[in-house]
Amino acid sequence: MTTNALQRMRTGELALGMFVAELDIPWLDSPFILQGFLIENETQLNELRTLCREVMVDRNMSIGGHFAPQKREKVTGVSRTASVRQVDTRSSTATHSRTSPSPNSFLKVVHALREGKVPPVVDVPNAQSDSPAATHAPTQSKPAKAKTPQKHYQQASVSFWNRLYNWLYGLRTPQKKNADSDLIKLQKTAQAHPESMAALIPVELEIVEVYPQFAKTEADTRDVFEKIALGTNVDLVHVSQSLDNMLQSIERNPDALLWLSRLRQTDDYAYNKALYVSINMMAFGHFLSLPRKQVKDLGMAGLFQDLGKIQIPTEILQKPGRLEESEFLLVMQHVQASLDTLRSNTDISADVMQIVAEHHERFDGSGYPHQLAGAGISLLGQIAGIMDTYCAMTSDKPYAKGMFSHQVLEHLYTSKNEKFSESLIDQLIQFFGIYPVSSLVELNSGEVAVVIQQNQIRRLQPRVMILLDTQKIRMKSPVTLDLIHSPLTPAGEAYRIVRGLPPDCYGLNPAHYYD
């Protein structure tokens, strides 16, 4: 989170519309499972005053009179807030930002990327943003197969995900009398301070903005891999410059690069994973408010921490079954091989070298090469390790499909303080959120949608693109909705998410969401 607007406050001074960034007790000891939330009702205020004496309030992410505006910068003619945090109008009739894209602009950008083309400049109308579903007549396509959500998703992690959802949605809907009065207060304070309505840059606009730098990083990284495989010297200056530009994009909207890393996949698993890990490590570091240099160091380490695997036979790297002891010993040597390769390059800092050296060490001392444990592993080394694991488990391999994001997060959570520390796992879950980008969700209308952009203040109100209508029939022209603006269902209710779904439910294929 941003830190330049953090203010320590006694809980007795808190008010509706303030964004609580830190508690004076561990988050896991409180009912507030996701770190950072907007105070929306008296129930939350009472909880805070009972549990805490002081909290840290982030003015950048508060609303109404509690919002602290950030200086604005101009990027290709589009005005953007430096803090890139999104706040809520809580009104379905509010005037939207000038940077609001047209309803199908996200799909246009995705189609171009999937076809290997440069994404087009999308429309930026001056009026309304993503269309409410009540205003469109769905064009039906072929019915999706009636495959219901997997039992694993309905009952997974029994207490954790249910507790997470129940807290997030439960505290947002207290008794009707309180809910109405609290909502009215928030709307009045927000409307009295229109400067706090700045929206997070729409993800498709940021994809168009950052695509040239992403493509350049792709080319530079591929060149490094190929030269190292041939045993020739490499120059990392261009890679370093590209990482600087990608970091600026993450600061504006981290979802854009996360989408690019998913959509621009090649047949080279090692190369794909390097970019995927690098982007996720930088985005996670930015979320943790690490200094900019450390965030860039994470990105550089993520690109090259597995360079040493070039020397390992492909049949071992792609072996579907358990490795023999001799094979595993050979794989373990890739850490030292990566360090040896990077050490010859003066553009690699000692901090990056340490991250690479520690990315396979584990919290319980079971890692390699030095069996470091606990605080013996640097914070950046621990971040590299957990993100490398997450990316490996969610990535498709030549011999196996990747796991769903929810499954991996559940797995990590149930093994806390073993391979990774509990606090780091907690932060990782908060980073991805209950509905990560590209995850599938069911709406209260019965429609099924894919999450295309997060909202860091209201975790249950992301931007979504509807894929299936109420009859679970594939829509020929998917429509995007920004739930932060409370668009209305055909029945006249505000849209909301009722549950997460597995990516392949109702006959959907994740590879064809955007066809």
N, C-alpha and C positions, 0 to 999 in steps of 0.2 A: 504494500500500500504506500501511498505518498506520505511523506513525513513532514513536509514544510508547513503543514497547516494543522498538525496535531496539537491538541490542547488538553492538559490534565484538568479534570473537573471532579468535584465531589458529586456523588450520585444525587444528592438533594437538589443540585442545580440543573440536572438534566431536564430536557423538554422534548416534546414531540418534534420530529423532523431532524434530530441530531443523529449522526452516524457514529456508532460506538466501534472504535478500531481495536482497543485493547482493554482488558480487565485487570484488576489487581489480584486475581486468582487464576489458576490454570483454566483454560477453556474447557478441558475435559472434566473439570470438577463442577461445571455449570450446566444448566439446561440449554445454553446457547451453543449448539454444536458447531455451526459454521462461524469462524472468526470474522467479525465485522458484520454489523447489521444496522438497519435504519430503525429508530424508535418510532413505532407507529401507533401504539395504544398504551393505555394505563397499565395493562397487564405486564407489559415489558418493563415499564418504569418501576413498578412494584417489585418485580423479580430482581432488577438491578440494585435497588435500594436495600433489599433484604440481604443480597449476597455480597455486595461490594461497598467499599467506602469511597473509592476513586476509580475513574476510568479515563481512557484517552479518547477524545472526540476528534474525528477528522472533519475539519471544516470544508475540505474539498468535496466531500461526498455527502455532506448534510444538505438539507433543502430549505427553501424559504429564507427567513431572516437569519438562519444559522449557517448559510452557505458562504464560503469565502471564495470569490472569483479568482481564477488564475489568469495570468497573461496569455494572450492568444497569439498564435503564429499563423502565417499564411503559407499554405502548401498547394501549389498549382491552382491558385484562385479559390480554394476552399478554406473557410475560416475554421480553425480547430482549437480546442482548449488544450493547454499544455498538460493538464492533469489527466485528460482523456477519461474522466469518470462520468458515469451516466447517472442522471437524477430523474425523478419521476414526476410527471405532471398529474397523474391520477385522474386524468380526464379524457374520455373518448372523443371529445370535441375540441381538444386543444390544438392550437396552431403548431405545426411541426417545424423542425429545423430546416433551413434551406438545403442542408446536406442530405435530406431524406431521399432515398432512391425510389424508382418506380417499382411497382409490385413484382415484376418479373426480372428485375435487373440482376439479382443474385444468380438466377438460373442461366441468364445469358453469359455471365462471367464463367460459371462452372462449365457450361457446354464448350466454350472456347478452350478452356484449360484441358478438358478431357480429349479434345481433338488436336492438342498440341499447338494451338494457336495463341497469339498474344491476346489477352483479354481485352474486350472493347471498352471504350469510355462509356460509362452507363449514364442514363438520364438522371438529372438532378432537378426535379420540378420545384417550383416555389410554393406549392400548396401542400396537399395532403401527403402523408407518408404511406407506409404499407396499408393496403386496403383492408378494412374490416370484412370478415367473411360474409356478413349480412348484405354486403353490396355486390357480391359476385355470384353469378350463376355457374356452379361447377360444371365443367365439361367432362363427362365421364369417358373413361377408356375401358380397357378390358378389366373384368373383375379380378381381384387378387384372390389367391387360394385361401380358403378359410382355415388357415393354420393359426390356432390361438397361441398367445404368449406362452413361452416355456414355463413349466412349473418352477424351474430353478429361479426364474426372475420374480415369480410371485411370492416365493418363500425364502429367498436368499438372505443370508446373514440375519436371520430372524429379527434380532433386536436393533441392529445398527441402522440399516436403511429405513426401517419403519420409524424408529425414534427420530432420525434425521428429518424425514418428511413430516411427521406429526408435529414436531416442534416448529418447523418452518411455516407450515400452513396453519397449524392449530393456534399459534400465538397471533397470527394475522387475522383470525376470525373469532374474536371473543364474543361475548353476549352481544346481541344485535344492538342494544341501546348504546353500549360503549363503543362498538365498532362504528356506528353512524356518527356519533359525536366526535370521535377521534379523527375520522376521515374528513369530516367537515373542517376541523381545525387545520389539518394538514393542507387541504385544498386552499383554504383562505390564506395561509402563510405563504404557500408556494406561489399563488397568483399575485400576491403583493410584492414578490421579488422575482420578476421574470428573468433576471440575469442568471438565476440558478437552474434554468431549464436547458442548459447546453447538453446536447446529446453526444454519446459516444459515436465516433465516426462509423458509419455503416460499413460492415465488413467488406462488401463488394467494392466500395470506393477505395478502401485501403489495399485490397488485393491488386487493383489496377495501379495504384501508386507504387507499391513495393515490387511488383512483378519483375521489372527490369533488373533490380538488384538481386532478387532471388535467382533469376536465370543466370546472372553473372556468377553468383556464388556457386551454383550448380556446375557451371563450366570450369571455374577455377578449382573447385574441389575434385572434380573428375580428372583434371589435368594433374593435380598433385598425386592422386592415387595411381594414375598410369605411369608417371615418372618414377615413383617409388618402386612400383612393380618391375620397372626396367633398370632400377639401380642408379638412376641419374639424380642430380641435385635438383632441389625444388626451391621456389621463391614464394614465401607466404605473405608478402606484402599486399598483393591484390586480395587475398582471402581476408586479411585483417581489415582492409578498407570496406569490403563487402559486409563484414560482420558489423562494422560501425553503422552502416546504412540500415541493416536489418534490425539492429537494436533500436534505432529511431522508430521503425515501424511498430515494434513491440510496445514501445512507450505510447504510441498513438492508439493501437488496437491489436493486441496479441493474437486475436482469433484469425487474422488474415494469413499470417505465416503458417499457423497450424493447419489451416485449410490447404494452403499451397503444398505443404509437406505431405499431405494425404493424397491430393489429387494428381500430383506430378510424379507418380511412381514409375520406376523403370523395372527391368527384369533383374537388376543387380541388387541383391538383398543387402550386402555390406554397404554399398554406396547409399541406398535409400535410408538405411538405418542411421548412417552417420549424420545426414541432414536432419532427419527426424529427431534424433537425440539432441543435436546441437540447438535446434529451434526450441524444443521443449525445455531444455536446461536453461536457456536464456529467459524464456517466458516465466519459468518457475522462479528463477533468481530475481527477476523484476517484481514478481508478485510478493516476494519476501523482502522487498525494499533494500536489497543489497546495493552497495556502491556500484556505479556504472562500470568501473574497471573489472570488478569481480564478475559481473554479469557477462561481460565480453569474454573474460577468461573461461567461464563455463562454456560459452559458445565455441571457442577455439578448441578446448579440450574435447567437447562432444564430437566435433568433426574428426579428430585424429586419435582418439584414445584407443581405437581398435586397428590402427594401421598395421600393427605387428601380425595381424591375422592373415595378411597377404602371403606370409611365408608358410602358412599351415595348409596342408593338402585339402582340396575342396571336398573330397569324400569324407573327411573327418568333420569339417564344418557343417556339412549337410546331412550327416548321419541321423536318421530319424530316431534310432533307439538310444539306449544308455551308452555312454562312451566307456571303453575299456580304460583301466587305470593308466596304461601307457599313453593312450590317446588324450586323456584329460591332462596329464602332465605336460604334454606337448601344447595343448591349448593354453595352459597357465603361463607358458613362456611368452605369450603374445604381449603381455604387459611390458616386460623388459625389452622386447623387440621394438615396441612402439616408442619407448623412452630412448633407445639407442638411435632410432631414426630421427626423432625430434631433436635430440641433443646436438646434432650436427648443424642445426639451423639456429642462427643467432636471433631470429625473430620470435622465438618461443621463450616466454618468460619462465622464471623458476616457479611461479605460482601455477601456471598451466601444467608444468611438468609434475608438480605435486598432485594435482587433480588426476592426471593420467595414472600416476603411480598408485593412487588409492581407490580407483573406481571399482575395484573388485574386492576391497576389504569390507568386512561386515561387522555390525555392531556387537555381535556375540563372539567375535574373534575367529569365526569359521571361514573367513575369506582368504584371499591370497594377493600378493606373494609373501607378505610378512606377518599375517595373522594379527593385524592391529585390531584393537577393540575399543568400544565406547569413545571417550574423549580423545583417545589416541589417533582417531581419524579426524581430519579437518572437516569443518562444516561443508566446504565446497566439495571435498572428496565424498562425503556422505550424500550430498545432493546428486553428484554424478552417478553414484552407485544406485540410488533408488530410481532415478530417471532412466538410467540404462536398463534396469530390470523392467520397469514399466513399459518402455518402448519395445524391448525384446519380446515381452509376453503379449503385447497387443499387435505386433507386426506379423504379417503373413510370411512364412518361410517356404523354401522350395519343397519341404516335406510335410508342412502342417499349416493349418489356418491359425491366425492369431486369436487370442481370447478377447471377449468384449471388455470394454473399459471398466464397467461395473464389476465384472468378475475379478479383474486384476486388483482393483481397489479393495474389494472384500477380502481377497486372499492376503493382501498386505496388512489389512487391519487386524485380521485374526492372528497374524504372526508378529504383532508389535513387540518391540524390545528383543527380538531374536535377530533377524538379519538387519533390521533397521530400527532406529529409535522410535518410540511412540510419538514423540513430539513432531518428528519429521513426517511420519505417516499422516498425522493429523493435518499438518500443513498441506501435504500433497492432496488429500481429499478435499480440503477447502479450495485449493487451487483449481482442481478440475470441476468441483461443484457436484450437486446431486444430478444435474442434467448436463453432462459435458457436451461441447460442440460436436456435432455429427451424431449425437445419440437420438434415438427414436422415442417419441412420447405420444400418449393418448390425451386428447383434450376433452373437456366436459361436454362438448358437442357430439362426441363419439368419433370425430375425425382423428386421423393419425398424422403426425407431423415430425419433421426432423429439425433439431435445434441447429440454427446457423450462426447465432451470435449470443454471447453471454451478456448478462446485465449484472455488474458487480455489486450493485446496491440491493436490488430486489432479485434474489437468487431464483425465484420461481416464475419470473416474468421475462424470459429471453425472447429473442426474435426466432420465429419458427417458419418453416415452409410446409404447407399442408400437402401430403402425398396421397392420402386415401380419404374419401368422403365418409359420411355417416354410415353408409352401407358397406364400408371397407372396399370400395371400388376405386381403382387407381384414377387419379385426376389427370386429364390430358394436359391441362395448363395449371400447374401448381401455383398457389398464391402464398405470398409471405405475409405474416402478421407480426407486428411488434406488440407483444403482450404488455409492455410498459405503458402503452396508451389506452389500455382497457377496451380493445375493440369488442363489438358485441356479436354474439352468436345469432343465428337465425331466430332463436327463441327469445332474444332480447337480453340474455345474461352476458356478463363480462366473461371473455374467454379465460380459462385457466387450465393448467396441466393437472391431470388427476393421477397419472402414474407413468413411470418409465417402462419401456418395452425393449425386448431383445431385438437386435438389428434385423433378424430374418423372420419376424412374426408376420402373420397374415400373408404369407407367400412372398414377402418383399425380399429382394436381394440387395444388400448394401452397395454392390458394384453398379446397380442400375437405379439408384434413388433419383438420379438427375437426368435420366434419359428422356 
